[in-house]
């Protein structure tokens, strides 16, 4: 019996076409690459064009390179070499580039140099175009932050505390040698009292070392161990103190930095693969979102979110010529300084404070029956009543400054007759009479925040925050695998995150 042959569609690699197919026909109508193309076509690229010289050989068109870069970040292609290959292999990149083939150096130079001054403007234009379409609001925003690892060596670090420790050792060693020099110096040496080593610098260390060598170098019968110390001090200390001064200039207000990316600070990240709490060089990325579109972004060297809000809102005002009307954020932003800032700018602040969630927990409250917030306050007498009914009188104010220089004022109240009280040890742990500190202004702000957050609108905004701003980070880091910056230095890292923000907005529009 003859077996029937299967039927196949025609296949001939040498088939000649009368008219070659158009790339336009190969791109699906609703593909994200068309969103990238259409939005960038609407943008004014004059700020980007200004980055090019008017003389010399012709360059690849910046509009084409911008489309290639943005679509690369949309489709998880971040490497300049992979982008170069995609322009030759992918119909989507070939369509965007109009069959141009920029090499990886051209792409890298465009990303790291040409976009430096113009990318923020490009991002803002994209946001405003999306706002015109009604897809987002620049007036009602949700704020959150995340830490993303820098492209830096994990073990090439500089710590402020280590510098301070080494400088203290230098002071002690110089003081000891000076005291010995005084004990053996003759009258003609004219060796004065030890210099003031409260603050030391290169000039003071060098002059001290020179004077010690001048005095002790003449002596023949001096301690051999001390002479060896002086030789080491002479050789190492002037160079070391100069190095420490350079490192402190880089550190600024930070506690650490990486030698391979001095703009990155060592922080504790959630992605702790070794499970040992190891700190890694990273950047604190802050974003504002609306309907999961990124409205604003800033990068910060400090690991805490509390101190980032002022600069983040200032960037919003610079970008859109006004502050937002409504801000919703979690407890990481609930400080007196931030509440004061938001009040001054007349921004409705749905911002939690640190104990907000715990105050809603009945079990937690039951375990703290003697906490300060549960004590009765008499405004007429300006006093509190302790759990045993004793009056706690006002005894004065104390002032403190935060790490940013913001001054807080606390009113202090002291109890009487705590010794022998049956609640002593349960009410408080101090040995003497209990003293409580009340920040009156912060308590007023927390009460206002509590009322706002528990209003119907506040409850709705608290719910929405969880699925507005947080999924954006989850999408970028989890779904698109961006957990570590590829570029080094804050300027280039800002470019990289700006491209990610534009890509996120275009993906969201295409969804």
SEGU-882651 format. One record per residue (C-alpha): residue number from 1; x, y, z. Coordinates in nm, 3 decimals, padded with zeros to 5 digits. Example, Ala and Ser with C-alpha at 12.3 -4.5 7.8 and 13.67 -1.06 7.14 Angstrom:
REM residues 2
ATOM  num        X        Y        Z
ATOM    1   01.230  -00.450   00.780
ATOM    2   01.367  -00.106   00.714
//
This chain:
REM residues 511
ATOM  num        X        Y        Z
ATOM    1   00.000   00.000   00.000
ATOM    2   00.138   00.343  -00.102
ATOM    3   00.171   00.586   00.190
ATOM    4   00.032   00.934   00.125
ATOM    5   00.282   01.220   00.159
ATOM    6   00.206   01.510   00.397
ATOM    7   00.136   01.853   00.250
ATOM    8   00.361   02.148   00.344
ATOM    9   00.342   02.517   00.277
ATOM   10   00.589   02.644   00.013
ATOM   11   00.941   02.698   00.144
ATOM   12   01.214   02.840  -00.080
ATOM   13   01.490   03.055   00.064
ATOM   14   01.600   03.158  -00.287
ATOM   15   01.256   03.291  -00.381
ATOM   16   01.298   03.632  -00.545
ATOM   17   01.044   03.904  -00.452
ATOM   18   00.927   04.161  -00.701
ATOM   19   00.873   04.410  -00.416
ATOM   20   01.054   04.359  -00.079
ATOM   21   00.830   04.361   00.231
ATOM   22   00.811   04.686   00.430
ATOM   23   00.918   04.682   00.794
ATOM   24   00.611   04.894   00.864
ATOM   25   00.390   04.599   00.766
ATOM   26   00.578   04.366   01.004
ATOM   27   00.513   04.577   01.318
ATOM   28   00.182   04.497   01.494
ATOM   29  -00.051   04.794   01.524
ATOM   30  -00.063   04.797   01.907
ATOM   31   00.297   04.696   01.974
ATOM   32   00.481   04.900   02.248
ATOM   33   00.743   05.003   01.992
ATOM   34   00.477   05.220   01.823
ATOM   35   00.403   05.393   02.157
ATOM   36   00.775   05.474   02.191
ATOM   37   00.789   05.601   01.833
ATOM   38   00.474   05.817   01.857
ATOM   39   00.556   05.978   02.193
ATOM   40   00.914   06.067   02.104
ATOM   41   00.796   06.211   01.771
ATOM   42   00.585   06.459   01.971
ATOM   43   00.874   06.576   02.190
ATOM   44   01.072   06.896   02.132
ATOM   45   01.435   06.778   02.111
ATOM   46   01.600   07.121   02.094
ATOM   47   01.767   07.073   02.438
ATOM   48   01.913   06.746   02.313
ATOM   49   02.025   06.894   01.981
ATOM   50   02.218   07.158   02.177
ATOM   51   02.456   06.883   02.297
ATOM   52   02.594   06.845   01.942
ATOM   53   02.861   07.057   01.772
ATOM   54   02.771   07.250   01.462
ATOM   55   03.096   07.160   01.287
ATOM   56   03.258   06.832   01.195
ATOM   57   03.120   06.516   01.039
ATOM   58   02.751   06.429   01.056
ATOM   59   02.617   06.237   01.355
ATOM   60   02.343   05.981   01.396
ATOM   61   02.012   06.158   01.450
ATOM   62   01.948   06.205   01.825
ATOM   63   01.578   06.125   01.778
ATOM   64   01.668   05.784   01.637
ATOM   65   01.921   05.710   01.913
ATOM   66   01.672   05.819   02.181
ATOM   67   01.405   05.585   02.039
ATOM   68   01.652   05.296   02.029
ATOM   69   01.764   05.357   02.389
ATOM   70   01.414   05.400   02.531
ATOM   71   01.278   05.094   02.352
ATOM   72   01.582   04.902   02.475
ATOM   73   01.485   04.985   02.833
ATOM   74   01.120   04.900   02.756
ATOM   75   01.225   04.554   02.633
ATOM   76   01.494   04.486   02.901
ATOM   77   01.789   04.544   02.667
ATOM   78   02.023   04.769   02.870
ATOM   79   02.371   04.684   02.737
ATOM   80   02.509   04.908   02.460
ATOM   81   02.656   04.603   02.286
ATOM   82   02.321   04.425   02.292
ATOM   83   02.153   04.738   02.159
ATOM   84   02.409   04.746   01.877
ATOM   85   02.327   04.385   01.793
ATOM   86   01.951   04.447   01.817
ATOM   87   01.971   04.722   01.555
ATOM   88   02.097   04.456   01.312
ATOM   89   01.883   04.162   01.423
ATOM   90   01.545   04.283   01.558
ATOM   91   01.280   04.415   01.322
ATOM   92   01.154   04.648   01.597
ATOM   93   01.492   04.815   01.644
ATOM   94   01.554   04.814   01.268
ATOM   95   01.221   04.991   01.218
ATOM   96   01.300   05.251   01.486
ATOM   97   01.653   05.312   01.354
ATOM   98   01.541   05.316   00.990
ATOM   99   01.806   05.052   00.915
ATOM  100   02.083   05.257   01.076
ATOM  101   02.347   05.059   01.264
ATOM  102   02.504   05.270   01.543
ATOM  103   02.785   05.088   01.722
ATOM  104   02.802   05.040   02.099
ATOM  105   03.046   05.331   02.147
ATOM  106   02.804   05.568   01.976
ATOM  107   02.514   05.442   02.190
ATOM  108   02.718   05.463   02.511
ATOM  109   02.844   05.814   02.432
ATOM  110   02.491   05.927   02.352
ATOM  111   02.359   05.784   02.680
ATOM  112   02.641   05.902   02.905
ATOM  113   02.728   06.239   02.748
ATOM  114   02.463   06.373   02.509
ATOM  115   02.166   06.295   02.735
ATOM  116   02.327   06.438   03.048
ATOM  117   02.161   06.780   03.028
ATOM  118   01.854   06.691   02.822
ATOM  119   01.705   06.372   02.964
ATOM  120   01.517   06.539   03.251
ATOM  121   01.349   06.768   02.995
ATOM  122   01.258   06.469   02.779
ATOM  123   01.108   06.289   03.080
ATOM  124   00.905   06.597   03.180
ATOM  125   00.765   06.634   02.827
ATOM  126   00.657   06.267   02.829
ATOM  127   00.483   06.317   03.166
ATOM  128   00.300   06.629   03.043
ATOM  129   00.188   06.452   02.723
ATOM  130   00.048   06.166   02.932
ATOM  131  -00.120   06.418   03.166
ATOM  132  -00.288   06.585   02.866
ATOM  133  -00.433   06.247   02.773
ATOM  134  -00.575   06.217   03.127
ATOM  135  -00.361   05.914   03.213
ATOM  136  -00.196   06.070   03.518
ATOM  137  -00.205   06.368   03.753
ATOM  138   00.089   06.584   03.855
ATOM  139  -00.114   06.735   04.140
ATOM  140  -00.201   06.421   04.339
ATOM  141   00.097   06.193   04.386
ATOM  142   00.218   05.891   04.583
ATOM  143   00.580   05.888   04.703
ATOM  144   00.805   05.595   04.790
ATOM  145   01.169   05.495   04.766
ATOM  146   01.388   05.191   04.709
ATOM  147   01.760   05.115   04.721
ATOM  148   01.929   04.989   04.406
ATOM  149   02.282   04.851   04.407
ATOM  150   02.553   05.061   04.240
ATOM  151   02.801   04.930   03.987
ATOM  152   03.077   04.926   04.247
ATOM  153   03.309   04.684   04.423
ATOM  154   03.159   04.557   04.750
ATOM  155   03.493   04.567   04.934
ATOM  156   03.655   04.897   04.826
ATOM  157   03.490   05.115   05.087
ATOM  158   03.576   05.424   05.292
ATOM  159   03.409   05.476   05.632
ATOM  160   03.389   05.809   05.814
ATOM  161   03.416   05.633   06.150
ATOM  162   03.740   05.459   06.046
ATOM  163   03.890   05.794   05.941
ATOM  164   03.795   05.950   06.276
ATOM  165   03.944   05.654   06.465
ATOM  166   04.273   05.676   06.273
ATOM  167   04.292   06.052   06.328
ATOM  168   04.245   06.000   06.704
ATOM  169   04.533   05.749   06.702
ATOM  170   04.749   06.003   06.518
ATOM  171   04.668   06.272   06.778
ATOM  172   04.754   06.037   07.064
ATOM  173   05.081   05.925   06.906
ATOM  174   05.194   06.281   06.828
ATOM  175   05.106   06.390   07.181
ATOM  176   05.309   06.109   07.337
ATOM  177   05.616   06.183   07.124
ATOM  178   05.585   06.555   07.203
ATOM  179   05.572   06.485   07.578
ATOM  180   05.886   06.271   07.548
ATOM  181   06.057   06.543   07.346
ATOM  182   05.976   06.793   07.623
ATOM  183   06.126   06.564   07.884
ATOM  184   06.461   06.542   07.703
ATOM  185   06.470   06.889   07.547
ATOM  186   06.723   07.143   07.668
ATOM  187   06.651   07.512   07.726
ATOM  188   06.798   07.616   07.391
ATOM  189   06.555   07.383   07.207
ATOM  190   06.270   07.619   07.305
ATOM  191   06.010   07.341   07.276
ATOM  192   05.668   07.485   07.375
ATOM  193   05.367   07.302   07.521
ATOM  194   05.203   07.042   07.293
ATOM  195   04.995   07.188   07.006
ATOM  196   04.616   07.180   07.028
ATOM  197   04.524   06.853   06.855
ATOM  198   04.145   06.899   06.889
ATOM  199   04.136   06.946   06.512
ATOM  200   04.426   06.837   06.294
ATOM  201   04.504   06.903   05.931
ATOM  202   04.793   06.850   05.691
ATOM  203   04.969   07.174   05.784
ATOM  204   04.950   07.111   06.161
ATOM  205   05.071   06.752   06.130
ATOM  206   05.360   06.849   05.902
ATOM  207   05.476   07.134   06.129
ATOM  208   05.452   06.907   06.436
ATOM  209   05.657   06.632   06.270
ATOM  210   05.918   06.885   06.150
ATOM  211   05.955   07.032   06.500
ATOM  212   05.990   06.687   06.661
ATOM  213   06.259   06.587   06.413
ATOM  214   06.438   06.916   06.472
ATOM  215   06.450   06.863   06.849
ATOM  216   06.500   06.487   06.871
ATOM  217   06.731   06.465   06.570
ATOM  218   07.003   06.645   06.769
ATOM  219   06.984   06.402   07.057
ATOM  220   07.200   06.092   07.066
ATOM  221   07.074   05.914   07.376
ATOM  222   06.702   05.882   07.304
ATOM  223   06.473   05.582   07.334
ATOM  224   06.519   05.349   07.035
ATOM  225   06.152   05.249   07.024
ATOM  226   06.045   05.612   07.024
ATOM  227   06.298   05.692   06.754
ATOM  228   06.144   05.415   06.539
ATOM  229   05.798   05.561   06.608
ATOM  230   05.916   05.904   06.498
ATOM  231   06.057   05.763   06.174
ATOM  232   05.723   05.593   06.099
ATOM  233   05.529   05.907   06.192
ATOM  234   05.751   06.119   05.967
ATOM  235   05.708   05.881   05.677
ATOM  236   05.334   05.808   05.705
ATOM  237   05.140   06.076   05.892
ATOM  238   05.164   06.376   05.653
ATOM  239   05.059   06.158   05.359
ATOM  240   04.783   05.987   05.560
ATOM  241   04.626   06.308   05.691
ATOM  242   04.623   06.448   05.336
ATOM  243   04.449   06.129   05.219
ATOM  244   04.193   06.152   05.502
ATOM  245   04.113   06.513   05.409
ATOM  246   04.049   06.413   05.048
ATOM  247   03.826   06.128   05.163
ATOM  248   03.631   06.354   05.401
ATOM  249   03.572   06.598   05.117
ATOM  250   03.417   06.314   04.913
ATOM  251   03.215   06.188   05.211
ATOM  252   03.050   06.522   05.291
ATOM  253   02.757   06.441   05.522
ATOM  254   02.766   06.068   05.440
ATOM  255   02.907   05.790   05.657
ATOM  256   03.065   05.589   05.372
ATOM  257   03.138   05.569   05.001
ATOM  258   03.277   05.325   04.749
ATOM  259   03.619   05.385   04.596
ATOM  260   03.500   05.249   04.260
ATOM  261   03.190   05.477   04.259
ATOM  262   03.247   05.762   04.507
ATOM  263   02.889   05.888   04.466
ATOM  264   02.747   05.558   04.599
ATOM  265   02.689   05.502   04.973
ATOM  266   02.694   05.169   05.155
ATOM  267   02.340   05.070   05.254
ATOM  268   02.152   04.764   05.372
ATOM  269   01.951   04.619   05.082
ATOM  270   01.657   04.380   05.081
ATOM  271   01.841   04.165   04.824
ATOM  272   02.068   04.005   05.084
ATOM  273   02.175   03.680   04.912
ATOM  274   02.426   03.585   05.182
ATOM  275   02.170   03.647   05.462
ATOM  276   02.436   03.821   05.670
ATOM  277   02.321   04.184   05.656
ATOM  278   02.618   04.285   05.443
ATOM  279   02.610   04.650   05.333
ATOM  280   02.643   04.724   04.961
ATOM  281   02.717   05.040   04.765
ATOM  282   02.382   05.171   04.645
ATOM  283   02.163   05.471   04.564
ATOM  284   01.833   05.561   04.731
ATOM  285   01.586   05.613   04.444
ATOM  286   01.274   05.821   04.517
ATOM  287   00.975   05.835   04.282
ATOM  288   00.634   06.001   04.268
ATOM  289   00.362   05.810   04.085
ATOM  290   00.008   05.858   03.963
ATOM  291  -00.188   05.559   03.828
ATOM  292   00.145   05.368   03.822
ATOM  293   00.302   05.630   03.593
ATOM  294   00.623   05.788   03.724
ATOM  295   00.570   06.163   03.762
ATOM  296   00.900   06.257   03.926
ATOM  297   01.226   06.088   04.032
ATOM  298   01.533   06.182   04.235
ATOM  299   01.845   05.997   04.355
ATOM  300   01.993   06.039   04.702
ATOM  301   02.312   05.923   04.877
ATOM  302   02.146   05.882   05.219
ATOM  303   01.974   05.553   05.303
ATOM  304   01.677   05.695   05.499
ATOM  305   01.366   05.821   05.318
ATOM  306   01.292   06.084   05.584
ATOM  307   01.558   06.328   05.465
ATOM  308   01.479   06.296   05.093
ATOM  309   01.135   06.460   05.079
ATOM  310   01.250   06.822   05.070
ATOM  311   01.474   06.776   04.764
ATOM  312   01.220   06.548   04.597
ATOM  313   00.940   06.807   04.621
ATOM  314   01.182   07.081   04.512
ATOM  315   01.250   06.882   04.192
ATOM  316   00.873   06.850   04.134
ATOM  317   00.839   07.228   04.164
ATOM  318   01.133   07.284   03.927
ATOM  319   00.990   07.042   03.671
ATOM  320   00.625   07.152   03.674
ATOM  321   00.647   07.508   03.816
ATOM  322   00.430   07.422   04.117
ATOM  323   00.415   07.187   04.413
ATOM  324   00.163   06.900   04.417
ATOM  325  -00.168   06.959   04.593
ATOM  326  -00.182   06.618   04.763
ATOM  327   00.097   06.386   04.879
ATOM  328   00.046   06.033   05.011
ATOM  329   00.341   05.847   05.165
ATOM  330   00.422   05.583   05.425
ATOM  331   00.567   05.623   05.774
ATOM  332   00.922   05.662   05.643
ATOM  333   00.842   06.026   05.566
ATOM  334   00.654   06.113   05.887
ATOM  335   00.888   06.356   06.064
ATOM  336   00.831   06.701   06.214
ATOM  337   01.053   06.856   05.949
ATOM  338   00.851   06.698   05.667
ATOM  339   00.513   06.783   05.821
ATOM  340   00.630   07.143   05.863
ATOM  341   00.749   07.156   05.502
ATOM  342   00.419   07.020   05.370
ATOM  343   00.221   07.269   05.580
ATOM  344   00.435   07.560   05.460
ATOM  345   00.375   07.460   05.096
ATOM  346   00.000   07.412   05.167
ATOM  347   00.013   07.049   05.054
ATOM  348  -00.251   06.808   05.185
ATOM  349  -00.035   06.546   05.355
ATOM  350  -00.166   06.190   05.388
ATOM  351   00.162   06.085   05.547
ATOM  352   00.185   05.829   05.826
ATOM  353   00.406   05.880   06.131
ATOM  354   00.618   05.603   06.279
ATOM  355   00.365   05.471   06.535
ATOM  356   00.048   05.516   06.327
ATOM  357  -00.005   05.151   06.239
ATOM  358   00.079   05.028   06.589
ATOM  359  -00.167   05.272   06.742
ATOM  360  -00.442   05.095   06.548
ATOM  361  -00.341   04.762   06.706
ATOM  362  -00.533   04.684   07.027
ATOM  363  -00.287   04.413   07.134
ATOM  364   00.009   04.652   07.106
ATOM  365  -00.175   04.923   07.303
ATOM  366  -00.271   04.675   07.576
ATOM  367   00.097   04.593   07.633
ATOM  368   00.185   04.961   07.689
ATOM  369  -00.062   05.087   07.950
ATOM  370   00.183   05.345   08.093
ATOM  371   00.312   05.502   07.769
ATOM  372   00.336   05.881   07.746
ATOM  373   00.047   05.913   07.503
ATOM  374  -00.187   05.751   07.761
ATOM  375  -00.110   06.000   08.040
ATOM  376  -00.374   06.264   08.117
ATOM  377  -00.275   06.625   08.040
ATOM  378  -00.426   06.924   08.222
ATOM  379  -00.393   07.230   07.993
ATOM  380  -00.498   07.475   08.270
ATOM  381  -00.219   07.368   08.505
ATOM  382   00.018   07.259   08.225
ATOM  383   00.088   06.928   08.390
ATOM  384   00.047   06.554   08.333
ATOM  385  -00.089   06.296   08.575
ATOM  386   00.112   05.978   08.629
ATOM  387  -00.058   05.634   08.646
ATOM  388  -00.070   05.661   09.030
ATOM  389  -00.244   06.000   09.016
ATOM  390   00.062   06.209   09.106
ATOM  391   00.110   06.543   08.927
ATOM  392   00.399   06.570   08.678
ATOM  393   00.509   06.935   08.663
ATOM  394   00.680   07.122   08.381
ATOM  395   01.054   07.158   08.451
ATOM  396   01.186   07.320   08.131
ATOM  397   01.263   07.274   07.762
ATOM  398   01.526   07.079   07.575
ATOM  399   01.632   07.139   07.215
ATOM  400   01.780   06.896   06.964
ATOM  401   01.891   06.917   06.606
ATOM  402   01.835   06.647   06.348
ATOM  403   02.103   06.531   06.103
ATOM  404   01.972   06.792   05.857
ATOM  405   02.000   07.077   06.108
ATOM  406   01.627   07.100   06.186
ATOM  407   01.573   07.210   06.548
ATOM  408   01.312   07.038   06.765
ATOM  409   01.185   07.166   07.101
ATOM  410   01.070   06.931   07.378
ATOM  411   00.882   07.025   07.698
ATOM  412   00.990   06.817   07.998
ATOM  413   00.766   06.707   08.282
ATOM  414   00.884   06.529   08.598
ATOM  415   00.691   06.303   08.835
ATOM  416   00.716   06.309   09.216
ATOM  417   00.772   06.034   09.472
ATOM  418   00.854   05.755   09.225
ATOM  419   01.070   05.589   09.491
ATOM  420   00.864   05.325   09.667
ATOM  421   00.578   05.352   09.414
ATOM  422   00.414   05.009   09.357
ATOM  423   00.430   05.072   08.979
ATOM  424   00.799   05.152   08.985
ATOM  425   00.968   04.934   08.724
ATOM  426   00.649   04.883   08.524
ATOM  427   00.570   05.251   08.470
ATOM  428   00.928   05.344   08.374
ATOM  429   01.282   05.204   08.391
ATOM  430   01.480   05.506   08.515
ATOM  431   01.621   05.509   08.869
ATOM  432   01.493   05.851   08.974
ATOM  433   01.161   06.024   08.923
ATOM  434   01.008   05.968   08.580
ATOM  435   01.069   06.247   08.325
ATOM  436   00.876   06.263   07.999
ATOM  437   00.953   06.477   07.694
ATOM  438   00.670   06.615   07.480
ATOM  439   00.724   06.766   07.136
ATOM  440   00.411   06.984   07.133
ATOM  441   00.439   07.083   06.767
ATOM  442   00.496   06.727   06.649
ATOM  443   00.204   06.600   06.859
ATOM  444  -00.021   06.859   06.695
ATOM  445   00.100   06.752   06.349
ATOM  446   00.051   06.383   06.431
ATOM  447  -00.304   06.449   06.551
ATOM  448  -00.378   06.630   06.226
ATOM  449  -00.225   06.345   06.024
ATOM  450  -00.425   06.088   06.225
ATOM  451  -00.753   06.264   06.142
ATOM  452  -00.664   06.297   05.774
ATOM  453  -00.551   05.935   05.741
ATOM  454  -00.864   05.800   05.909
ATOM  455  -01.106   06.013   05.709
ATOM  456  -01.290   05.837   05.423
ATOM  457  -01.060   06.003   05.168
ATOM  458  -00.753   05.917   05.377
ATOM  459  -00.849   05.550   05.401
ATOM  460  -00.902   05.540   05.024
ATOM  461  -00.563   05.701   04.957
ATOM  462  -00.386   05.466   05.199
ATOM  463  -00.533   05.170   05.015
ATOM  464  -00.443   05.312   04.675
ATOM  465  -00.081   05.382   04.773
ATOM  466  -00.017   05.009   04.810
ATOM  467  -00.113   04.938   04.448
ATOM  468   00.004   05.263   04.291
ATOM  469   00.367   05.336   04.381
ATOM  470   00.491   05.002   04.521
ATOM  471   00.405   04.792   04.210
ATOM  472   00.620   05.029   03.999
ATOM  473   00.933   04.922   04.185
ATOM  474   00.817   04.562   04.176
ATOM  475   00.770   04.579   03.800
ATOM  476   01.110   04.737   03.733
ATOM  477   01.308   04.519   03.974
ATOM  478   01.110   04.194   03.960
ATOM  479   00.948   04.166   03.619
ATOM  480   01.219   04.349   03.424
ATOM  481   01.518   04.234   03.628
ATOM  482   01.676   04.573   03.691
ATOM  483   01.842   04.537   04.031
ATOM  484   02.184   04.691   03.970
ATOM  485   02.292   05.003   03.784
ATOM  486   02.523   04.956   03.487
ATOM  487   02.677   05.306   03.488
ATOM  488   02.892   05.474   03.753
ATOM  489   02.862   05.818   03.909
ATOM  490   02.546   06.001   04.014
ATOM  491   02.509   06.194   03.687
ATOM  492   02.514   05.878   03.473
ATOM  493   02.303   05.681   03.719
ATOM  494   02.039   05.957   03.701
ATOM  495   02.039   05.918   03.322
ATOM  496   01.995   05.544   03.357
ATOM  497   01.705   05.579   03.600
ATOM  498   01.549   05.852   03.384
ATOM  499   01.545   05.609   03.090
ATOM  500   01.388   05.344   03.314
ATOM  501   01.122   05.595   03.424
ATOM  502   01.038   05.686   03.062
ATOM  503   01.028   05.315   02.973
ATOM  504   00.795   05.241   03.266
ATOM  505   00.555   05.515   03.152
ATOM  506   00.553   05.391   02.794
ATOM  507   00.498   05.030   02.902
ATOM  508   00.209   05.141   03.119
ATOM  509   00.053   05.339   02.832
ATOM  510   00.087   05.039   02.601
ATOM  511  -00.069   04.801   02.857
//
